[in-house]
Amino acid sequence: MNMELFRIINNLASKNEVFDKVMIFFSKDVPYLYTAILAVVFVLGIVKNKGNYRKSVFSSFVITVINLIFSFAIGKLYYEDRPFVHNKVNLLVQHSKDASFPSDHATGTMSIALGLRNYNKLISRILILISLIVGFSRVYVGNHYPMDVLGAYIMVFVTNYIYNLKLRNKVENLYEAVEKKIFRVLGIKFLIQ
């Protein structure tokens, strides 16, 4: 079923040049925008003196790193070749022949999207939707099987749930304490809440 679904999605490639370019953009470039969004929210937290913005960004960063470490470990424990290694596919984006499962792009974008939920629910929902398009694009361009993307999303939802339940408050409190010490040392009083 994984291969059949892959074929259905990947066979859409190379039929419409504009749609191919859109999918390549989502596959290659959009994940970098997620990092830029984190940076913008952090800077807004400084400019507007909103500690909760900065804590939300830090927490999003932490859960993203945790999820990417899990993704790397799963890829080592359960190695699966990428679709283009043993199959003829419509490969629109060249990629190294490393582990296919789970998708790091899906992992990273969804981690940030869910992590920013405490900052702004609407932005989080928009980023979740865009992450789903990123995941689809990874199959479309021939870099992943659908289950690589689905597996990444399942992993992210489970770890984010556990993180929010058990760790988020501790991580954000630690960040806040460290931030206050750093700001005091630097003499930045207006950011200390």
C-alpha positions in Angstrom: 0.0 0.0 0.0 2.9 2.4 0.8 4.3 1.9 -2.7 0.9 2.2 -4.4 0.2 5.5 -2.6 3.7 6.7 -3.4 3.1 6.0 -7.1 -0.3 7.8 -7.1 1.3 10.9 -5.6 4.7 10.8 -7.4 3.1 10.1 -10.8 1.5 13.6 -10.6 5.1 15.0 -11.0 6.5 16.1 -14.3 3.0 16.8 -15.8 2.7 20.5 -14.9 5.8 22.7 -14.7 4.2 25.3 -12.5 2.9 22.7 -10.0 6.3 21.0 -10.0 8.0 24.3 -9.1 5.4 24.9 -6.3 6.1 21.4 -4.9 9.8 21.8 -5.2 9.5 25.1 -3.3 7.5 23.5 -0.5 9.9 20.6 -0.4 13.1 22.5 -0.3 12.6 26.0 0.9 9.5 26.2 3.1 11.2 24.4 6.0 13.7 27.3 6.2 10.8 29.7 6.6 9.8 27.9 9.8 13.2 28.7 11.3 12.8 32.3 10.1 9.3 32.4 11.8 10.9 31.3 15.1 13.5 34.0 14.8 10.9 36.7 14.0 8.7 35.7 17.0 11.8 35.7 19.2 12.7 39.2 18.0 9.1 40.4 18.5 9.4 39.0 22.1 12.4 41.3 22.6 10.9 44.4 20.9 7.5 44.1 22.5 9.0 42.9 25.8 6.9 39.7 25.7 8.6 37.0 27.7 5.9 34.5 26.7 6.9 34.9 23.0 10.6 34.1 23.8 9.6 31.2 26.0 7.4 29.8 23.3 10.2 30.0 20.7 12.7 28.4 23.1 10.2 25.6 23.9 9.5 25.1 20.2 13.2 24.9 19.5 13.6 22.3 22.3 10.8 20.0 21.1 12.0 20.3 17.5 15.5 19.2 18.5 14.0 16.3 20.6 11.9 15.2 17.6 14.8 15.4 15.2 16.9 13.3 17.5 14.2 10.8 17.7 13.9 10.9 13.9 17.6 10.3 13.5 17.5 7.4 16.0 14.5 5.8 14.4 16.2 6.1 11.0 19.2 4.2 12.4 17.1 1.5 14.1 14.7 1.0 11.3 16.5 1.8 8.1 14.5 2.1 4.9 15.9 3.2 1.6 14.5 6.2 -0.1 12.0 5.5 -3.0 14.5 6.4 -5.7 17.2 4.0 -4.6 15.6 0.8 -6.0 12.7 2.2 -8.0 12.2 4.4 -11.1 10.5 7.5 -9.8 9.9 11.1 -10.9 12.8 12.6 -8.9 12.4 16.3 -8.9 14.8 17.0 -6.0 18.1 15.3 -5.7 18.8 13.8 -2.3 21.4 11.7 -0.5 20.6 8.0 -0.2 20.2 8.1 3.6 17.3 6.8 5.7 13.9 7.6 4.3 11.8 6.9 7.5 10.8 9.1 9.1 10.8 12.4 7.1 12.9 15.0 8.8 11.2 17.8 6.9 7.8 16.7 8.2 9.2 16.2 11.6 10.8 19.7 11.8 7.9 21.7 10.3 5.2 20.0 12.4 7.3 20.3 15.6 7.6 24.1 15.1 3.9 24.4 14.1 2.8 22.6 17.2 5.4 24.3 19.4 4.1 27.7 18.5 0.6 26.9 19.6 1.2 28.7 22.9 2.3 31.8 21.0 -0.6 32.0 18.6 -3.2 29.3 17.9 -4.1 30.7 14.4 -0.4 30.9 13.3 0.1 27.4 14.6 -2.9 26.1 12.6 -1.7 27.8 9.5 1.8 26.3 10.0 0.2 22.8 10.6 -1.6 23.1 7.2 1.6 24.2 5.5 3.5 21.4 7.1 1.0 18.9 5.6 1.7 20.4 2.2 5.5 20.0 2.9 4.9 16.4 3.7 2.9 15.9 0.5 5.6 17.6 -1.5 8.3 15.3 -0.1 6.4 12.4 -1.7 5.6 14.3 -4.8 9.2 15.1 -5.5 10.2 11.5 -5.0 12.2 11.8 -1.7 9.9 9.9 0.7 7.2 7.3 0.9 3.8 8.4 2.3 4.4 6.3 5.5 7.7 8.2 6.1 5.7 11.4 6.3 2.8 9.9 8.3 5.2 8.2 10.7 7.0 11.6 11.3 3.7 13.3 12.1 2.6 10.5 14.5 5.9 10.7 16.3 5.7 14.5 16.5 2.1 14.4 17.9 3.0 11.8 20.5 6.2 13.5 21.7 4.6 16.9 21.7 1.8 15.6 23.8 4.2 14.1 26.3 6.4 17.2 26.2 3.5 19.5 26.9 2.2 17.3 29.7 5.5 16.6 31.5 8.3 19.0 30.3 7.1 22.2 28.7 6.6 24.2 32.0 9.9 23.0 33.4 11.8 23.9 30.2 10.1 27.3 30.0 10.7 28.1 33.7 14.4 27.1 33.3 14.6 29.3 30.2 13.0 32.2 32.1 15.5 31.9 35.0 18.5 31.7 32.7 17.2 34.6 30.6 16.8 36.8 33.7 20.3 36.1 34.8 21.8 36.8 31.4 19.8 40.1 31.1 20.9 41.1 34.6 24.6 40.5 33.8 24.2 42.4 30.5 22.3 45.2 32.3 19.2 44.9 30.2 16.5 45.8 32.7 13.6 46.5 30.4 13.4 42.9 29.4 13.3 41.5 32.9 9.7 40.9 33.9 
